Amino acid sequence: MQWETKKLEDLADFYLGKMLDKKKNKGDYRPYLANVNVRWGGFELDDLREMRFEDREKERYGLEYGDIVMCEGGEPGRCAIWKNQIPGMMFQKALHRIRPNATLDYRFLYYSFLNRGQEGGFDQYCTGATIKHLPRQNLAKVEVAVPPLETQRAIASILSAYDDLIENNTRRIEILEEMARRLYEEWFVHFRFPGHEEVSFKESELGEIPEGWEVGTLQDVIVLQRGFDLPVKKRTPGDFPIVSATGVSGTHVEAKIDGPGVVTGRSGSIGKVMYVHGSYWPLNTTLWGKAFPLGSSLFAFYTLSAIDLKGFNVGAAVPTLNRNDIHGLPVILPAKEVVQLFDQVAGPIHELVVTLEKKSANLRTQRDLLLPKLVSGEIDVSDITMPEDKEVEAA
């Protein structure tokens, strides 16, 4: 059966979010999504901003379950499905809220957008040479192939099964990372490390610390170095992550640094500390761990994560972190044998994280192979089997 192609304006309601204007905005402060909070298929909700919204604006600028939130600028077309992760969420002008009508499954529409985005299909609707935008009037013209609703739901169920498994792995990773963080706090903040009952304490400039431990500086734990230039036009997708101040921003065929490593923001965005399990390329917007004098990148990661790096911002318009301002910060240096034991316990936790990340990457690859064939009607949905947990375990 030939699928009918329709313009988005015939399939959904869509609005741009509210303009941020401190002088004009009234009402109560509410959290809102900005461009930086929207990723492909998900949201980063750790650092939300707030602005004033009036009660009457909830319908226009509020989000409901099943809404698709799409970037108008930055990477126009990048989008995710809102699933009421945080009740009462609003959205800013840099985003479109797309709400499909009854003839369209919101999951099918998202996967149609995902496929278009992977193929660069939004470019023809964008304006701007250096900074691209996807204005509302152009978004209305985006075409979607629309099969019968039952077929839409079948396709969406197959593809979302992969994403559900990926999301489950992501939750497991978050739990494992929280376990390791709490282990660090238990041992090195509360001093309840193995054998602590038999250790006496002594006074120091940072308070009481165990005998055999010392007070040093952050540079005794991690030596930070500025990252490296890698222009977009010189990047070739490969096996090694490109790490920016905000996270992984792509891959490259070459690694600049042998991992594992520790990376944090230097310019543009500061405060986030990342642990990279393999070899990688740290961009010039970052600071990366050149050396770990105590012999543990994991201990260095958690030590650096415990510092309020945003408090050391020296930039006015652009947030900036100077490594020399934090290298001399006083920190507690545990006995090396305790750091080594921490590695022996926390290391396997991080190995599980790596395993789950690889499984998610495999699932994502399988989904992306099916994606264009399913949303175009090239293959019959009855020929596709759903992924199972046992298949994931064997991946």
SULQUI-V732011 format. One record per pair of residues at least 24 apart in sequence whose ideal C-beta (glycine too) atoms are under 7 Angstrom apart, sorted by the first residue. I is the first residue (numbers start at 1). J is the second residue. If there is no record, write none. Layout:
((I:J) (I:J))
This chain:
((3:145) (3:146) (3:147) (3:377) (4:146) (5:143) (5:145) (6:143) (6:144) (6:146) (7:140) (7:141) (7:142) (7:143) (8:139) (8:140) (8:142) (8:144) (9:140) (11:100) (11:101) (11:103) (11:104) (11:144) (12:98) (12:99) (12:100) (12:101) (12:104) (13:99) (14:96) (14:97) (14:98) (14:136) (14:139) (15:60) (15:97) (16:72) (16:93) (16:96) (16:136) (17:61) (17:91) (17:92) (17:93) (17:94) (17:95) (17:97) (18:57) (18:61) (18:90) (18:92) (18:93) (19:93) (20:51) (20:92) (25:51) (25:52) (26:52) (26:54) (27:52) (27:53) (27:54) (27:55) (28:52) (28:53) (30:88) (30:90) (31:86) (31:89) (31:90) (32:90) (32:91) (32:92) (33:69) (33:89) (33:91) (33:92) (33:95) (34:92) (34:94) (35:71) (35:73) (35:74) (35:94) (35:95) (38:69) (38:71) (38:78) (38:79) (38:80) (38:95) (39:80) (40:78) (40:80) (40:114) (40:117) (41:80) (41:163) (42:80) (43:80) (43:85) (45:85) (45:86) (53:90) (61:90) (61:91) (62:90) (63:89) (63:91) (63:97) (66:106) (67:97) (67:98) (67:99) (68:98) (68:106) (68:109) (68:110) (69:95) (69:97) (70:95) (70:96) (70:98) (71:95) (72:96) (72:133) (72:134) (73:131) (73:132) (73:133) (76:122) (76:126) (76:132) (76:133) (76:134) (77:113) (77:116) (77:117) (77:122) (77:134) (78:117) (79:110) (79:113) (81:106) (81:107) (81:110) (96:136) (96:139) (103:149) (104:146) (104:152) (105:149) (105:152) (105:153) (105:156) (107:156) (107:160) (108:152) (108:155) (108:156) (109:144) (111:156) (111:159) (111:371) (111:375) (112:144) (112:375) (114:371) (115:371) (115:372) (115:375) (118:368) (145:375) (145:376) (145:377) (147:377) (151:381) (154:381) (155:374) (155:375) (155:381) (158:374) (158:381) (158:384) (158:386) (159:367) (159:370) (159:371) (159:374) (161:386) (161:387) (162:363) (162:366) (162:367) (162:387) (163:367) (165:363) (165:387) (165:392) (166:360) (166:363) (166:364) (169:356) (169:359) (169:360) (170:360) (172:356) (173:353) (173:356) (173:357) (176:349) (176:352) (176:353) (177:353) (179:349) (180:346) (180:349) (180:350) (181:302) (183:345) (183:346) (184:302) (187:338) (187:342) (188:332) (188:334) (193:338) (194:341) (205:330) (206:330) (206:332) (209:332) (212:335) (213:332) (213:333) (213:334) (213:335) (214:333) (215:330) (215:332) (215:333) (216:331) (216:333) (217:327) (217:328) (217:329) (217:330) (217:331) (218:326) (218:327) (218:329) (218:331) (219:327) (219:328) (220:293) (220:333) (221:293) (221:294) (221:299) (221:300) (221:303) (221:331) (222:262) (222:289) (222:292) (222:300) (222:304) (223:289) (223:290) (223:291) (224:287) (224:288) (224:289) (224:290) (224:323) (224:327) (225:287) (225:288) (225:290) (226:266) (226:284) (226:287) (227:266) (227:282) (227:283) (227:284) (227:285) (227:286) (227:287) (227:288) (228:256) (228:281) (228:282) (228:283) (228:284) (229:284) (230:281) (230:283) (240:279) (240:280) (240:281) (241:276) (241:280) (242:281) (242:283) (243:274) (243:276) (243:280) (243:281) (243:282) (243:283) (243:286) (244:283) (244:285) (244:286) (245:269) (245:270) (245:285) (245:286) (246:272) (247:274) (252:281) (255:279) (255:280) (255:281) (256:281) (256:282) (257:282) (257:288) (260:297) (261:288) (261:289) (261:297) (262:288) (262:289) (262:297) (262:300) (262:301) (262:304) (263:288) (264:304) (264:309) (265:321) (266:320) (266:321) (267:318) (267:320) (268:318) (268:319) (269:319) (270:309) (270:310) (270:313) (270:319) (270:321) (271:309) (271:310) (273:301) (273:304) (273:305) (275:301) (277:350) (277:354) (287:321) (287:323) (294:336) (294:339) (295:339) (296:339) (296:342) (296:343) (298:343) (298:346) (298:347) (298:350) (299:339) (299:342) (303:331) (359:392) (359:395) (362:395) (363:387) (363:392))
